[in-house]
Amino acid sequence: MRFLFDQNISHKILKLLPKKYSDSTAVKKEGLINATDLEIWEFAKNNHFTIVTQDSDFNDLNFLFGFPPKIIWIRTGNLPTKKIANLVINYSDEINTFLENDQFGCFEIFKMNK
């Protein structure tokens, strides 16, 4: 799985993910920290990444322009990076099914903080 983690998720998440995510990167790592959402969208599309974000703006772009890139929208509120990594890992099977399905462009992870 090739993920591009948006700037609202720490680039340190890359060190917390298992090997099957080793082709993933982060906006900061790619020098896109000051890029617009549309520039990040285009980068992800041109480089075959799925965007992982906590920002609704990418879902809006998905609605306007379609996909790719696909979006994983983490709607949990603020969580430590380790917990976000665990969510991505724990939803791995569902994310994989989503990525293989040509009918959907956005996968939402919605979990309340407890």
N, C-alpha and C positions, 0 to 999 in steps of 0.2 A: 504494500500500500504506500502510495506517494502522497503524503500530506504536506500542505503549506500552512503552517500555524500563523495566524494573524497576529498583529502587534499587541492585541489585548491578552495574549497567552504568552507567557515567558518562553524565550528561546531555550531555556534550560530544560524544558520538557523533552527535548531531543535525547538527552542523556538518560532519561527515565523510561524510555520505550524499548521494547524487545527488538531483536534483530530484524524481524519481518517489516519493521517500520524504518529501516536504516536508510532508505531513499528519501525520507522526509526532510523537510527543512523549515526554516522560520523566516518571516518577513525581515527581521533584523539581520539574520545571517546572509540574506540575499541583497542587502543594501537598500531595502524598500521601506525603511522605517518612516520616511517622510512622503511616501508615495500615496496617491489617492486610492480610494477603493477600486476605482475602475482600472488603474494601472496594475494593482495587485491582481485583480480579476484577469486581466489580459496576460500577465505573467503566468498565472496558474493555468490558464487555458493553453497558452503556447508551450508550456513545459509539462503538461499532463499531470498537474497536481489537483488534488481535492483540497479545498480550503476548509480549515478548521477554525472556527471563530466563535466569539460570544456576541457578535455584532449583527443586528438585524439587517444592516445595509446590504450585506452580500445576498441575503434572501431576496431583497428587493431587486438587485441586479439579476438574480436568477429568474425572477418573474418577468423582468423587462426583456432580457436577452436570451433566455433559455440556458441550456447547459450543453456541453461542458463550459466551465468547470462545475463539478458538483460541490455541494456545500454540506458540511457537518456543522450544525448550529447548536452549540452547547448553551442551553438556557437554564443555567443553575444558579445564577448570581455569582458573586465572587467566591472562588474556591482557591485553595493553595494549588500550586502547579502539580504536586504529587497526586492530589485527588482528581485533577483533570486528566492526568496520564492514566490513572486507574479507570476512569470512566471510558476512555478510548479503548483501553485494553479489555475491559469487561463487556463492552458492546461490540467487540471485534466481529463476532459472527453476524450480527445484525447489520453492521456497517458493510461487511463484505457482500451480503445479500443486496443491500441498497446499491452499492457500486456496480454490481452486475446487472441491475435492472435499468433498462433504458427509459422507463416511464416516469421516474422520479428524479428531481434535481436537488432536493434538500432533505437531509435526515436530521431531525431534531432530537436532541437528548434533553429531556425536561425532567429535572429531579429537584425536589425541594430540599433545601438545607435543613438538617436536623441537628 
